[in-house]
Amino acid sequence: MTATRRFALAISLVAAMTVVGAIGYILIEHMSVLDAFYMSVITISTVGFQEVKPLSPAGRLFTIGLIVTGVGSAIYLFTVIGELVVEGRLREFLGKSAMTRKIHSLEQHVIVCGFGRFGRAVVEELIRNAVAMVVIEADPAKQADLDTVGALHVAGSALEDSVLEDAGIGSARAIIVATGSDADNVYITLSAREKNPKILIYARGDSEAGLRRLKLAGADQVVAAYQWAGMRIAASILRPSVVDFLQLSVPGRESEVDLEEIRISRESPAAGKTIAALERENPRLRVVALKRNDQRLEMIPAAETKIEPDDLLVAIGEADSLKRLASA
């Protein structure tokens, strides 16, 4: 058992003995709740303060038993604390406790399973855009890297239901399954869909069979990382100008031109206007796609299309113009 687990066990034992002691004094000596807890604490801690009232023979026998068991628990707690301090792991334990509290307070966050090369690229992009996120990683050697990038994380395998629950699978809006094993990714996808039927699942696959099974398991989108890399290199040879354009318009990059998706609110000045009117008001902005309700994404919507509240626009243009429209 690790020192941190022993610390949690020792805290639990002392708390349990304190409660048992208080209940005993209430039942045997008919003390008030406050007096009973006071007696229990001073007995276990051996501080030697005066008794609240003279004890009956039964109360004295109970106190002897409480001293033997309670003091032993307290000594065990102090021993474990000393061990943590000597090993320099007390701060680490307290840091993990604080991280656990932060994770449990999250809602509508993103879970990333795996912090390899693929997962790291996803995590860094999400951090750069200030997206609430939790990373699940089983390799202890990568914990320091996760601390360095400032990502909330859970140590363990996403194959275990308890680890997914620790990461807040029930309240998450999306999960990215990015381990290096197709079989593991399929299993994690099934588990995530079972625990949160509404969650969006994005999964990585390395083989055709893996991609097919991920779709069957319930993944909303699957990505063949190596296939996309190969297609990108081939496209760079065949259509270099197109690739340069796509690189320039990658969402979120520091450039004059950006590509962004914008949800139109009811208060947005764009609501009720046509695509043509919106583009006239923003000369360096073009709407390249529109998604309405559960309909399919419409590419290059007609100029006379009227924009409605809750529409999702995909627009390309001057970064400042996109920010103004998104914040309106």
N, C-alpha and C positions, 0 to 999 in steps of 0.2 A: 504494500500500500504506500502511495506517495505521501510526502510530508503534508501537502495541501489537503489531501483526503483525510489524513489523521487529524489535522487541525479542525476540519469541519465535523469530524466524529467527536472530538473532544468538546467542542462548543455545544454540540447536541447533548452529550452526556451531562455536562454541567447544568444546562438549561433544564433537562429532564429531572435531574436530582433536586434542583431548586423547586420545581413545581410539585414533585412528590413530597418533599419536605413540608411545603406550605399546606398541602392537602392533609398531611398527617397531623400537623399542629391544629388545624381547624377541626378535624374529627375527634382527636384525642383530648385536646385542651380547650376546645371551643373558643379559639382566638378569632379575632377579626381577620379579614383577609390581609390587611396591611401588617398587622402584628405577626401573622403567620409567615408571610414572606420575609419579614425582618428577621425572625428567628431562624428561618431556613438559610438565609444568606450569611448571617454571622456564624452559624454553625459550620457551614461548608467552607467558608473563608478562614475560619479559626482566628478571627480578630479578637475574641475574648471579651466582647461587650457583655454587659449585664443582661440576664434574662428578662423578658417582658414581665413575667410573673413566675412564682415558684411552680415547678413542674411536679406533676403526680408521678408515682412510680412508673406507670405506663409511658408517660411522656419522657422520662429519663431514659428508659430502655429504647424508645424510638430515637431519641437524640444520639445515643451511643451508636445505633445502626446507621444513622444519617452521617455521623462523623466518619465511620469506617468507610462507607461507600462514597459519600460526597467529597470528602477530602482527597480520597484517591483519585476521583475524577478531576478535581481541581489541580492536583499535582501533575496529572497526565497532560492537562491543558497547558500548564506553564512549561512543561518539558518540550511539548511540540512547538510552542511559541519560541522558546530558546533555540530549538533546532532550525526553525525557519529564519530567525535572525542571523544565526551563525552561518547558514548557507546563503544568506543574502536573498532569500526567496519570499520574504514577507511582502515586500513591495510588489513583487510579481503576482502574488496571490490576491492582494488588495486590488491591483490593476485589473486582473481577470474578473473579479467580482463586480467592479464598476462597469466593465465592458458587458458583462452579462445583463446588468440592469438596463444598460442602453439598448441592447438588442431586444430585450423583452418589451421595451416601450415603443418599438418601431411598428408602424403600420404602413401598408402599401409600399413596402420596400422591395428590393431585388436581391435574390439569393444567387450567388455564383458558386458552383460546385467544381472545385479544382483550380489551383493557382500555378498551372504550368505556363508554357509560352502563350497558348491560346487564352487561357483564363486571365493571365496577367495583363494582356492587351485590353481585354474587356474591362477589367477592374480599373486600370489606369484611366480609361476613357470615361467610365462612370464617375470616378472621383473628380476628374477634371470638370465634369458637368454638375457636380454637387448632388448626385443621386444617392438617396439613402440605400445602403447596401450591406449585406453580410456575406462573408466568404467562408465556405466550408473547405478545410484542407486537412488531410490526414498526416502529411509529412511534417514531423516536428522541425526539420531543418528549415522549413519555409516560414515558420512563425515569425522569425525576426524580420524577414522581408515584408510581411504583412504589417508588422508594427511600424516599419520604416515608411511605408506608403500611407499609413494612417487609416487602414481599413478595419472595420469591425470584423471579427472572425471567430469561428468555432472550430476547435481542434477535434478532429474525428473524421470518420468516413460517412459520406452522404448515403451510403448503403444502409445505414442504421436509422431506424425510424426516430429514435430518441435524439439523434444529431439533427435531423431535419426539423424536429419540433423545437430544439434549442435555438435554431436559426430563425424561428418564427414562420414556418411554412404556412400555418393557418391564416396569417394576416398579410402574407406577401402578395404582391401583384404579379410578379414574374420570377421565374427561375431559369438560370442559364446552366445547362448541364455540359460541363467542359472537361471531363476526365479523359484520360488517354485510352480508355477501354470502351469499345462499343457495347459490350455486354453489360458493363457497369452503368453506362449511360441509359440503356434501355430499362434496367431495373430501377434506377433513380427516377426516370420519367414516369414509370408505373406507380411508384410510391408517391411522388408529388401529386399526380393526378388523383390518386385515391384520397390523399389528405386534404387537398384543396381543388375541387372540381373546376373552379373558375380561374385558376392561376394560368398565366401564359407561360408556355414551356418552349424554350429555345435550346436545341440540343446539337451537339457536335457529333459527326459521324465520320469515320475514316474509310468505310467500305460501302459498296452498293447495298449489300445485305444489311449492314448496320443502319444505313439511312432509311431503308424500307421498314425495318423493324421499329425504328424510332417513331416513324409516322403511325404505324399500327399501334404503338404503345400510347399514343396520345399527344405527341409533340406538336405544337402549333407550327413551328418552323424548324427545319433541320439544315445544317450547314456542313458542307464537305470542305474542310479547310484547305486540304492539299489540292483539291480539284479547282477551287477558286483561285488559288495561287498560280496554278498552271495556266488557267484561262487568262489570268491577268498578264502573265509574261507573254503569252501568244498574242494577245490583243495589243500589247506594247509594240510588238514587231509589225503587226498587220495594220493597226490603226493608232499610231502614236499620238496624233493630235487629240483623238477622242479620249484616250487615257489621260493625257495632260489635263483636259477639261474636267474629267471626273475627279482627278486628284485635286484640282483647284476648288471644286465645289463640294468636297467632303464636308458634311455638317460639323460645325464647331471649330474648324481650323481657323487660325489667325490669318485671315486674308481679306481683301476688299470685297470679294464675292463669296456668298455663302448659300447653302441649301438648307432649308429649315421647314419643319411642319408646324402649323399654327392652328390651334383650336379657336374658333370664333365664338366668343361669349355673347350673351344677349346685350351687353353694354358696349360691345365693340362698334366703333364707327363703320366698320366694314359690313356689318349685318344689314341686309336689305339692299345692298348695292350689287351691281353686276360685276362680273370679272373685268369687263372692259373699263368700267368706271374706276375700279380699284387700281388698275394698271395705269390709267391716265393720271391719277393722283400721285402715283409713285412711279415715275418714268423708268427707274432702274430696277424694276421688280416685275417678274413674270410668274403667274400661277401655272404650274406644270401638271398638277393633279388635284383632284378633289374627291373626298370620301364623305358620304352622307349616310348617317345611321348605319345600318348593317349592309348597305349596298357595296358592291365591288368598287375598288379605286378607279376613278375615271381619269384617264390620262388626257392631257390637253383639253380641258373643258371648254365648251363653246363660250365665246365672248359675251353673249347675252344671258348666260347662266346667272341667276340671282343667288347671292350668297345668303345662307340662312344660319341662324344661331345653332351652335353645336357642330357646324360643318368643320371638317379637317382639311386645311389647305396645305399643299406642298408647293413651296415657292422658292424661286432662285432669284438672287439679286444682290444689291448692295447690302452689306451686313447691317449698317445702321438703319436702313429702311425696314429690314426684317425684324430687328429688335423693337422698333417703334410699333410695328403692326402687332407683334406678339404681346407687347405690354399694354396695348390699348384695351 
